[in-house]
């Protein structure tokens, strides 16, 4: 205990998870550490859930985090109807169902740009924070908190919370101390330029500052993270990855992607991981990453010598990837840095560094607008997450999706998206397994032709061509030709039949 809890006064505040959970009361606003299923507390949330499940207590709270959390919180608390309001991102199926109306009381979900969440919390948009629950690997002599595998908004939540509960996770290696770079910018109008000009720079401290008097409880935890399984790329994912690599190779040939100069950002999932593996086989060297998450593929590139540095707010790896990282922890010291999501997803830093961003779309329309968060324009899937932070500010913004869904019955390229997360003005390149469309320097009608021919599934190209031709004729060549009634009927056919194919094409 002496090595993990170095502040003598806090050793007296060690208690069980059950005791600490009783500090959380019905109606409170609770903030938790973590970003994706990484770095979130486990023992205290599960103890609170057990108190509710047994009927001993009734607790329903507003829940803030850095992004999604592990099943110990989002899944378990949603199943027990313990979440009244949720900010800023979700991936849990149970929570998704509750948000979309499956539970009697529902959940008020605030879909939020992740890079803005900390500042919005400081502005008071989510109300006062009663309790912050933080996973850590250690507490310093001064009472400061050393995070585990993710930072997210933890620095801000600790600063704002009335009380702090710290979970010391003994499964997480103490050697993580020193990987973090915690920097809290001032709010406008007092904000100064964030002094980050290179991916490998450090501008903050290796711990989260905390007044030890604010720490109400310290809890021991020995629970490992439950990462989402990382599926091997299927044929479609591999073809998407190949097309993105082909685009990046073209950028390199044109002199716009120079080694060691332009960092990459990659979203989460098997397609993103396939892209990273493709970079290795394509012979890219001296790459750097400025992203919100570090996946297995980034670790592979560091191991292979293809990448020199990776900056993010979270280590979001498979179980095998995390085991490899821990076993070779010292090899990555100085090559990986974990920052606040306000910095990793910050508009200023993304734009200054000239990041190339690669993220996933649910659907895209023929003019380049992208929906990345909702199904049929109504039901939330995950949320916008950090994609918008990067899309608006990156030097090149790439969105990827399979050209069709539901075994080919639905086109992912549509006349008009049912929900817009990223407008055509922010989307530079659209990629499917069919090919890629470089939209830079193209007018709306030029983009439409390029997307239909390069990205749409062949089964849907005739229908999309006919739509575009009719729209051009009916609007007499307007800037962005649309036939609103046909746009909606395109999606209505999908909802009713599970297919967008016209009867004669089925």
Secondary structure, 3 states (H helix, E strand, C coil): CCCCECCHHHHHHECCHHHHHCCCCCCCEEEECCCCCCCCCCHHHHHHHHHHHCCCCCCCEEEECCCCCCCCCHHHHHHCCCEEEEEECCCCHHHHHHHCCCCCCCCEEEECCHHHHHHHHHCCCCCCCCEEEEEEEEECCCCCEEECCECECHHHHHHHCCEEEEEEECCCCHHHCCCEEECCCCCCCCCCCCCCCCCCCCCCECCECCCHHHEEEEEEECCCCCCCCCCCCCHHHHHHHHHHHHHHHHHHHCCCCCCCCCCEEECCCHHHHHHHHHHHHCCCCCEEEECCEECHHHHHHHHHCCEEEEEECEECCCHHHHHHHHHCHHHHECCEEEEEHHHHCCHHHHHHHCCEEEEECCEEECCCCEECCEECCCEECCCCCCHHHHHHHCCEEEEECCCEECCCCEECEECCCCCCCECHHHCCEEEECCEEEECCCCCHHHHHHHHHHHCCCHHHHHHHHHHHHHHHHHCCCCCCCCCHHHHHHHHHHHHHHCCCCCHHHC
